[in-house]
Amino acid sequence: MSSTITARVQALGLPLEPAGGPAANYVSKVQVGDLLFVSGQVPRQGDKPVWLGRVGDTLSEEEGRQAARQAALGVLAHLADAVGDDLARVARVVRLGVFVACTPEFQRQSAVADGASDLMVEVLGEAGRHARTAVGVASLPRGVAVEVEAIIQIKP
């Protein structure tokens, strides 16, 4: 089994793009003690946002899951950057916050958020299991369908 986050992601057939910078007046990640706080990540390819629209309107639940998975790759990119891509330094994902742009009638935000949660476990194993919040919202930055934020405990 690989000892880097990047290799684990690539073994799933996914790219791990370099961690992107903030889109406004904030920082992408902050470490306080052994906790790493990763700002909300949106699904992107390069600098372009992808998975635009609202779940239950222009996107299906399954497309929302894929958007959450793509956004979670951004979280993993920031984690890899923070720990020098060393998987052994990841103690556990403490919490994910998943925001789903959806119609008022859509009630399966948790199912959409599973796209991000499943990826954390696939890449990090037991350390990827976490507490989570999944919230439906009217809209998200850049018109994306999902945004994912994280709190991750890391080892020195």
VEXLOVEX-700652 format. One record per residue: residue in one letter; y, z, x of N, C-alpha, C in turn; residue number from 0. Coordinates in steps of 0.001 Angstrom, whole numbers. Layout:
BEGIN
+--------+---------+---------+---------+---------+---------+---------+---------+---------+---------+-----+
: residu :      nv :      nw :      nu :     cav :     caw :     cau :      cv :      cw :      cu : num :
+--------+---------+---------+---------+---------+---------+---------+---------+---------+---------+-----+
:      A :       Y :       Z :       X :       Y :       Z :       X :       Y :       Z :       X : NUM :
...
+--------+---------+---------+---------+---------+---------+---------+---------+---------+---------+-----+
END
This chain:
BEGIN
+--------+---------+---------+---------+---------+---------+---------+---------+---------+---------+-----+
: residu :      nv :      nw :      nu :     cav :     caw :     cau :      cv :      cw :      cu : num :
+--------+---------+---------+---------+---------+---------+---------+---------+---------+---------+-----+
:      M :   -1180 :       0 :     843 :       0 :       0 :       0 :    1243 :       0 :     888 :   0 :
:      S :    2239 :    -749 :     504 :    3436 :    -931 :    1316 :    4297 :     324 :    1375 :   1 :
:      S :    5044 :     443 :    2454 :    5903 :    1610 :    2632 :    7375 :    1296 :    2381 :   2 :
:      T :    7679 :      91 :    1889 :    9072 :    -227 :    1572 :    9219 :    -568 :      94 :   3 :
:      I :   10397 :    -282 :    -413 :   10712 :    -601 :   -1803 :   10717 :   -2114 :   -1987 :   4 :
:      T :   11314 :   -2815 :   -1036 :   11408 :   -4275 :   -1121 :   10023 :   -4911 :   -1207 :   5 :
:      A :    9100 :   -4463 :    -375 :    7750 :   -5041 :    -386 :    7045 :   -4769 :   -1706 :   6 :
:      R :    7235 :   -3579 :   -2263 :    6615 :   -3253 :   -3553 :    7145 :   -4164 :   -4658 :   7 :
:      V :    8450 :   -4397 :   -4649 :    9060 :   -5279 :   -5656 :    8549 :   -6702 :   -5469 :   8 :
:      Q :    8531 :   -7164 :   -4240 :    8070 :   -8523 :   -3963 :    6596 :   -8701 :   -4310 :   9 :
:      A :    5787 :   -7660 :   -4158 :    4374 :   -7733 :   -4521 :    4193 :   -7977 :   -6022 :  10 :
:      L :    5209 :   -7618 :   -6812 :    5187 :   -7882 :   -8257 :    5686 :   -9292 :   -8577 :  11 :
:      G :    6038 :  -10044 :   -7530 :    6548 :  -11398 :   -7721 :    8014 :  -11432 :   -8108 :  12 :
:      L :    8733 :  -10343 :   -7814 :   10148 :  -10251 :   -8169 :   11001 :  -10237 :   -6908 :  13 :
:      P :   12209 :  -10781 :   -6990 :   13112 :  -10694 :   -5840 :   13896 :   -9383 :   -5895 :  14 :
:      L :   14194 :   -8813 :   -4733 :   15096 :   -7665 :   -4677 :   16343 :   -8135 :   -3939 :  15 :
:      E :   17341 :   -8509 :   -4720 :   18584 :   -8998 :   -4142 :   19347 :   -7848 :   -3517 :  16 :
:      P :   20232 :   -8130 :   -2567 :   21039 :   -7054 :   -1984 :   21828 :   -6319 :   -3069 :  17 :
:      A :   22034 :   -5032 :   -2849 :   22794 :   -4227 :   -3799 :   24200 :   -4793 :   -3939 :  18 :
:      G :   24639 :   -4975 :   -5172 :   25969 :   -5509 :   -5425 :   27022 :   -4412 :   -5389 :  19 :
:      G :   28247 :   -4826 :   -5198 :   29349 :   -3882 :   -5194 :   29833 :   -3600 :   -6602 :  20 :
:      P :   30719 :   -2626 :   -6725 :   31229 :   -2268 :   -8052 :   32120 :   -3364 :   -8627 :  21 :
:      A :   32189 :   -3399 :   -9954 :   32995 :   -4418 :  -10641 :   34409 :   -3931 :  -10934 :  22 :
:      A :   34695 :   -2657 :  -10654 :   36018 :   -2104 :  -10945 :   36278 :    -929 :   -9994 :  23 :
:      N :   37099 :      22 :  -10405 :   37532 :    1127 :   -9556 :   36548 :    2303 :   -9613 :  24 :
:      Y :   35383 :    2121 :   -9011 :   34364 :    3149 :   -8895 :   33454 :    2757 :   -7744 :  25 :
:      V :   32497 :    3608 :   -7414 :   31524 :    3270 :   -6378 :   30170 :    3025 :   -7027 :  26 :
:      S :   29355 :    2233 :   -6384 :   28064 :    1845 :   -6956 :   27035 :    2965 :   -6915 :  27 :
:      K :   27170 :    3839 :   -5942 :   26244 :    4964 :   -5834 :   26932 :    6105 :   -5110 :  28 :
:      V :   26497 :    7328 :   -5443 :   27024 :    8530 :   -4813 :   25851 :    9465 :   -4572 :  29 :
:      Q :   25775 :   10021 :   -3365 :   24756 :   11014 :   -3089 :   25408 :   12386 :   -3036 :  30 :
:      V :   24844 :   13335 :   -3784 :   25281 :   14717 :   -3786 :   24035 :   15554 :   -3501 :  31 :
:      G :   23996 :   16165 :   -2336 :   22791 :   16887 :   -1946 :   21623 :   15921 :   -1876 :  32 :
:      D :   20547 :   16256 :   -2577 :   19376 :   15374 :   -2553 :   19316 :   14437 :   -3757 :  33 :
:      L :   20413 :   14382 :   -4528 :   20449 :   13499 :   -5695 :   21305 :   12265 :   -5430 :  34 :
:      L :   20766 :   11123 :   -5787 :   21482 :    9857 :   -5706 :   21807 :    9421 :   -7125 :  35 :
:      F :   23093 :    9226 :   -7405 :   23549 :    8758 :   -8703 :   23886 :    7279 :   -8555 :  36 :
:      V :   23184 :    6433 :   -9306 :   23415 :    4991 :   -9249 :   24180 :    4590 :  -10506 :  37 :
:      S :   25352 :    3995 :  -10310 :   26167 :    3530 :  -11429 :   25412 :    2487 :  -12237 :  38 :
:      G :   25859 :    2273 :  -13463 :   25214 :    1318 :  -14352 :   25069 :     -54 :  -13717 :  39 :
:      Q :   23863 :    -578 :  -13793 :   23541 :   -1900 :  -13258 :   23241 :   -2840 :  -14415 :  40 :
:      V :   23779 :   -4043 :  -14323 :   23536 :   -5042 :  -15356 :   22578 :   -6094 :  -14804 :  41 :
:      P :   21866 :   -6789 :  -15667 :   20963 :   -7835 :  -15173 :   21778 :   -8974 :  -14557 :  42 :
:      R :   21404 :   -9342 :  -13342 :   22136 :  -10408 :  -12665 :   21206 :  -11191 :  -11758 :  43 :
:      Q :   21640 :  -12394 :  -11456 :   21024 :  -13224 :  -10431 :   22164 :  -13649 :   -9539 :  44 :
:      G :   22138 :  -13184 :   -8302 :   23289 :  -13377 :   -7431 :   24458 :  -12596 :   -8015 :  45 :
:      D :   25592 :  -13241 :   -8121 :   26768 :  -12591 :   -8704 :   26931 :  -12898 :  -10185 :  46 :
:      K :   25995 :  -13635 :  -10759 :   26118 :  -14042 :  -12159 :   25342 :  -13118 :  -13079 :  47 :
:      P :   25994 :  -12655 :  -14151 :   25251 :  -11866 :  -15136 :   24280 :  -12772 :  -15890 :  48 :
:      V :   23132 :  -12216 :  -16228 :   22120 :  -12951 :  -17004 :   21709 :  -12080 :  -18190 :  49 :
:      W :   20951 :  -12647 :  -19097 :   20540 :  -11981 :  -20326 :   21770 :  -11549 :  -21120 :  50 :
:      L :   22552 :  -12544 :  -21488 :   23763 :  -12297 :  -22272 :   23424 :  -12280 :  -23758 :  51 :
:      G :   24118 :  -11455 :  -24509 :   23934 :  -11411 :  -25955 :   23555 :  -10030 :  -26439 :  52 :
:      R :   23136 :   -9979 :  -27697 :   22756 :   -8701 :  -28311 :   21326 :   -8779 :  -28828 :  53 :
:      V :   20579 :   -7722 :  -28575 :   19204 :   -7639 :  -29051 :   19237 :   -7475 :  -30572 :  54 :
:      G :   18389 :   -8219 :  -31243 :   18376 :   -8219 :  -32706 :   19275 :   -9284 :  -33289 :  55 :
:      D :   20003 :   -9982 :  -32423 :   20890 :  -11066 :  -32857 :   20508 :  -12312 :  -32069 :  56 :
:      T :   21063 :  -12481 :  -30878 :   20783 :  -13662 :  -30066 :   19594 :  -13475 :  -29135 :  57 :
:      L :   19127 :  -12228 :  -28971 :   17984 :  -11945 :  -28104 :   16923 :  -11167 :  -28870 :  58 :
:      S :   15674 :  -11438 :  -28554 :   14547 :  -10712 :  -29160 :   14339 :   -9381 :  -28430 :  59 :
:      E :   13506 :   -8552 :  -29005 :   13152 :   -7286 :  -28354 :   12530 :   -7541 :  -26981 :  60 :
:      E :   11628 :   -8514 :  -26899 :   10984 :   -8825 :  -25617 :   12005 :   -9316 :  -24595 :  61 :
:      E :   12958 :  -10121 :  -25021 :   14007 :  -10561 :  -24092 :   14848 :   -9365 :  -23643 :  62 :
:      G :   15070 :   -8418 :  -24526 :   15769 :   -7193 :  -24150 :   14998 :   -6412 :  -23096 :  63 :
:      R :   13680 :   -6333 :  -23246 :   12834 :   -5661 :  -22236 :   12984 :   -6333 :  -20880 :  64 :
:      Q :   13007 :   -7661 :  -20878 :   13167 :   -8395 :  -19622 :   14549 :   -8149 :  -19014 :  65 :
:      A :   15562 :   -8046 :  -19873 :   16915 :   -7738 :  -19394 :   16948 :   -6354 :  -18758 :  66 :
:      A :   16272 :   -5389 :  -19379 :   16216 :   -4034 :  -18828 :   15502 :   -4028 :  -17480 :  67 :
:      R :   14439 :   -4791 :  -17388 :   13698 :   -4907 :  -16123 :   14595 :   -5493 :  -15034 :  68 :
:      Q :   15337 :   -6522 :  -15389 :   16231 :   -7176 :  -14426 :   17338 :   -6218 :  -13985 :  69 :
:      A :   17901 :   -5461 :  -14914 :   18942 :   -4490 :  -14573 :   18387 :   -3393 :  -13675 :  70 :
:      A :   17143 :   -2979 :  -13927 :   16512 :   -1940 :  -13112 :   16303 :   -2404 :  -11672 :  71 :
:      L :   16180 :   -3705 :  -11458 :   16105 :   -4215 :  -10090 :   17378 :   -3869 :   -9319 :  72 :
:      G :   18512 :   -3871 :  -10006 :   19766 :   -3466 :   -9364 :   19735 :   -2011 :   -8942 :  73 :
:      V :   19157 :   -1156 :   -9775 :   18994 :     257 :   -9423 :   18129 :     369 :   -8174 :  74 :
:      L :   17017 :    -349 :   -8146 :   16125 :    -299 :   -6989 :   16793 :    -840 :   -5730 :  75 :
:      A :   17644 :   -1842 :   -5863 :   18367 :   -2371 :   -4702 :   19287 :   -1303 :   -4115 :  76 :
:      H :   19973 :    -561 :   -4969 :   20845 :     512 :   -4478 :   20028 :    1652 :   -3879 :  77 :
:      L :   18895 :    1955 :   -4477 :   18013 :    2977 :   -3926 :   17516 :    2552 :   -2542 :  78 :
:      A :   17056 :    1326 :   -2415 :   16579 :     818 :   -1131 :   17676 :     908 :     -77 :  79 :
:      D :   18881 :     563 :    -457 :   20024 :     636 :     460 :   20264 :    2079 :     903 :  80 :
:      A :   20178 :    3009 :     -31 :   20478 :    4416 :     260 :   19436 :    5071 :    1165 :  81 :
:      V :   18178 :    4653 :    1053 :   17106 :    5299 :    1832 :   16596 :    4418 :    2967 :  82 :
:      G :   17344 :    3389 :    3326 :   16898 :    2498 :    4396 :   15609 :    1777 :    4048 :  83 :
:      D :   15395 :    1532 :    2760 :   14222 :     839 :    2224 :   12916 :    1596 :    2482 :  84 :
:      D :   13012 :    2893 :    2799 :   11851 :    3721 :    3111 :   11332 :    4398 :    1851 :  85 :
:      L :   10216 :    3926 :    1343 :    9617 :    4449 :     121 :    9284 :    5936 :     233 :  86 :
:      A :    8943 :    6403 :    1425 :    8585 :    7809 :    1633 :    9760 :    8748 :    1371 :  87 :
:      R :   10976 :    8233 :    1370 :   12155 :    9075 :    1130 :   12463 :    9258 :    -350 :  88 :
:      V :   11722 :    8597 :   -1221 :   11956 :    8721 :   -2659 :   11097 :    9864 :   -3196 :  89 :
:      A :   11762 :   10945 :   -3638 :   11032 :   12079 :   -4203 :   10654 :   11781 :   -5647 :  90 :
:      R :   11651 :   11363 :   -6449 :   11356 :   11010 :   -7847 :   12602 :   10471 :   -8529 :  91 :
:      V :   12366 :    9590 :   -9475 :   13422 :    9183 :  -10386 :   13540 :   10325 :  -11387 :  92 :
:      V :   14700 :   10949 :  -11446 :   14902 :   12099 :  -12317 :   15210 :   11639 :  -13740 :  93 :
:      R :   16124 :   10670 :  -13855 :   16559 :   10239 :  -15186 :   17063 :    8808 :  -15141 :  94 :
:      L :   16740 :    8049 :  -16186 :   17345 :    6738 :  -16414 :   18169 :    6821 :  -17686 :  95 :
:      G :   19299 :    6180 :  -17669 :   20089 :    5966 :  -18874 :   20083 :    4471 :  -19141 :  96 :
:      V :   19657 :    4078 :  -20331 :   19559 :    2662 :  -20662 :   20408 :    2398 :  -21898 :  97 :
:      F :   21359 :    1488 :  -21755 :   22272 :    1119 :  -22834 :   21904 :    -288 :  -23292 :  98 :
:      V :   21695 :    -430 :  -24585 :   21229 :   -1700 :  -25149 :   22290 :   -2225 :  -26112 :  99 :
:      A :   22860 :   -3381 :  -25808 :   23774 :   -4041 :  -26749 :   22906 :   -4629 :  -27854 : 100 :
:      C :   23137 :   -4171 :  -29076 :   22262 :   -4588 :  -30169 :   23010 :   -4549 :  -31492 : 101 :
:      T :   22366 :   -5101 :  -32502 :   22918 :   -5063 :  -33849 :   22781 :   -3644 :  -34398 : 102 :
:      P :   23593 :   -3291 :  -35397 :   23472 :   -1950 :  -35987 :   22094 :   -1694 :  -36600 : 103 :
:      E :   21413 :   -2735 :  -37038 :   20110 :   -2580 :  -37686 :   18961 :   -2391 :  -36681 : 104 :
:      F :   19165 :   -2781 :  -35431 :   18097 :   -2704 :  -34437 :   17838 :   -1236 :  -34089 : 105 :
:      Q :   16579 :    -820 :  -34146 :   16243 :     593 :  -33925 :   15193 :     811 :  -32836 : 106 :
:      R :   14925 :    -204 :  -32040 :   13863 :     -76 :  -31036 :   14419 :     -98 :  -29614 : 107 :
:      Q :   15526 :     628 :  -29421 :   16122 :     721 :  -28095 :   15123 :    1264 :  -27066 : 108 :
:      S :   14285 :    2203 :  -27485 :   13285 :    2767 :  -26567 :   12314 :    1707 :  -26072 : 109 :
:      A :   11926 :     799 :  -26942 :   11015 :    -271 :  -26536 :   11682 :   -1196 :  -25525 : 110 :
:      V :   12959 :   -1466 :  -25716 :   13711 :   -2277 :  -24750 :   13800 :   -1538 :  -23418 : 111 :
:      A :   14120 :    -247 :  -23468 :   14279 :     556 :  -22254 :   12982 :     650 :  -21459 : 112 :
:      D :   11846 :     473 :  -22132 :   10567 :     498 :  -21422 :   10498 :    -565 :  -20321 : 113 :
:      G :   11259 :   -1634 :  -20448 :   11292 :   -2644 :  -19390 :   11750 :   -2042 :  -18074 : 114 :
:      A :   12762 :   -1180 :  -18113 :   13256 :    -506 :  -16908 :   12288 :     589 :  -16471 : 115 :
:      S :   11824 :    1386 :  -17428 :   10915 :    2495 :  -17106 :    9624 :    1999 :  -16485 : 116 :
:      D :    9051 :     957 :  -17073 :    7797 :     410 :  -16549 :    7966 :     -75 :  -15112 : 117 :
:      L :    9096 :    -723 :  -14817 :    9322 :   -1223 :  -13459 :    9408 :     -66 :  -12465 : 118 :
:      M :   10070 :    1014 :  -12832 :   10173 :    2169 :  -11928 :    8783 :    2694 :  -11567 : 119 :
:      V :    7899 :    2784 :  -12549 :    6549 :    3289 :  -12298 :    5736 :    2264 :  -11506 : 120 :
:      E :    5886 :     977 :  -11811 :    5158 :     -62 :  -11078 :    5528 :     -53 :   -9599 : 121 :
:      V :    6801 :     165 :   -9301 :    7270 :     115 :   -7914 :    7078 :    1448 :   -7201 : 122 :
:      L :    7373 :    2563 :   -7877 :    7416 :    3869 :   -7213 :    6224 :    4769 :   -7530 : 123 :
:      G :    5331 :    4327 :   -8394 :    4185 :    5151 :   -8766 :    4627 :    6395 :   -9518 : 124 :
:      E :    3959 :    7514 :   -9292 :    4283 :    8759 :   -9998 :    5724 :    9182 :   -9776 : 125 :
:      A :    6291 :    8868 :   -8623 :    7693 :    9209 :   -8343 :    8642 :    8442 :   -9267 : 126 :
:      G :    8158 :    7399 :   -9897 :    8983 :    6615 :  -10805 :    9036 :    7152 :  -12220 : 127 :
:      R :    8206 :    8139 :  -12546 :    8215 :    8727 :  -13892 :    9450 :    9594 :  -14042 : 128 :
:      H :   10094 :    9514 :  -15204 :   11425 :   10096 :  -15343 :   11729 :   10506 :  -16779 : 129 :
:      A :   12778 :   11311 :  -16915 :   13380 :   11550 :  -18226 :   14266 :   10341 :  -18522 : 130 :
:      R :   14574 :   10122 :  -19826 :   15329 :    8903 :  -20139 :   16122 :    9064 :  -21423 : 131 :
:      T :   17227 :    8331 :  -21448 :   18000 :    8161 :  -22665 :   18095 :    6664 :  -22926 : 132 :
:      A :   17880 :    6259 :  -24174 :   18038 :    4858 :  -24580 :   19007 :    4848 :  -25757 : 133 :
:      V :   20115 :    4142 :  -25594 :   21194 :    4176 :  -26574 :   21594 :    2761 :  -26969 : 134 :
:      G :   21772 :    2537 :  -28250 :   22281 :    1262 :  -28733 :   23804 :    1279 :  -28742 : 135 :
:      V :   24411 :     198 :  -28273 :   25870 :      85 :  -28222 :   26305 :   -1270 :  -28783 : 136 :
:      A :   27573 :   -1357 :  -29154 :   28099 :   -2598 :  -29740 :   28239 :   -3713 :  -28711 : 137 :
:      S :   28646 :   -3367 :  -27486 :   28787 :   -4382 :  -26445 :   28738 :   -3723 :  -25075 : 138 :
:      L :   28494 :   -4549 :  -24053 :   28419 :   -4080 :  -22674 :   29242 :   -5001 :  -21775 : 139 :
:      P :   29573 :   -4545 :  -20561 :   30367 :   -5360 :  -19649 :   29770 :   -6743 :  -19413 : 140 :
:      R :   30635 :   -7724 :  -19336 :   30288 :   -9109 :  -19032 :   29376 :   -9741 :  -20077 : 141 :
:      G :   29228 :   -9079 :  -21230 :   28434 :   -9635 :  -22319 :   26934 :   -9504 :  -22151 : 142 :
:      V :   26481 :   -8653 :  -21204 :   25046 :   -8504 :  -20973 :   24394 :   -7692 :  -22088 : 143 :
:      A :   23088 :   -7808 :  -22182 :   22340 :   -7127 :  -23235 :   21957 :   -5694 :  -22869 : 144 :
:      V :   21851 :   -5390 :  -21566 :   21367 :   -4076 :  -21138 :   22094 :   -3633 :  -19872 : 145 :
:      E :   22318 :   -2320 :  -19772 :   22834 :   -1701 :  -18558 :   21978 :    -483 :  -18268 : 146 :
:      V :   21627 :    -279 :  -16988 :   20756 :     832 :  -16603 :   21426 :    1634 :  -15493 : 147 :
:      E :   21475 :    2961 :  -15672 :   21978 :    3877 :  -14653 :   20857 :    4830 :  -14278 : 148 :
:      A :   20994 :    5512 :  -13117 :   19898 :    6372 :  -12681 :   20373 :    7562 :  -11867 : 149 :
:      I :   19561 :    8605 :  -11920 :   19672 :    9754 :  -11013 :   18324 :    9849 :  -10326 : 150 :
:      I :   18351 :    9838 :   -8989 :   17124 :    9793 :   -8210 :   17175 :   10873 :   -7132 : 151 :
:      Q :   16117 :   11639 :   -7019 :   16023 :   12652 :   -5975 :   15444 :   11988 :   -4730 : 152 :
:      I :   16130 :   12175 :   -3597 :   15656 :   11567 :   -2346 :   15438 :   12658 :   -1298 : 153 :
:      K :   14611 :   12333 :    -336 :   14287 :   13242 :     770 :   15131 :   12867 :    1985 : 154 :
:      P :   15436 :   13856 :    2838 :   16220 :   13549 :    4050 :   15481 :   12631 :    5003 : 155 :
+--------+---------+---------+---------+---------+---------+---------+---------+---------+---------+-----+
END
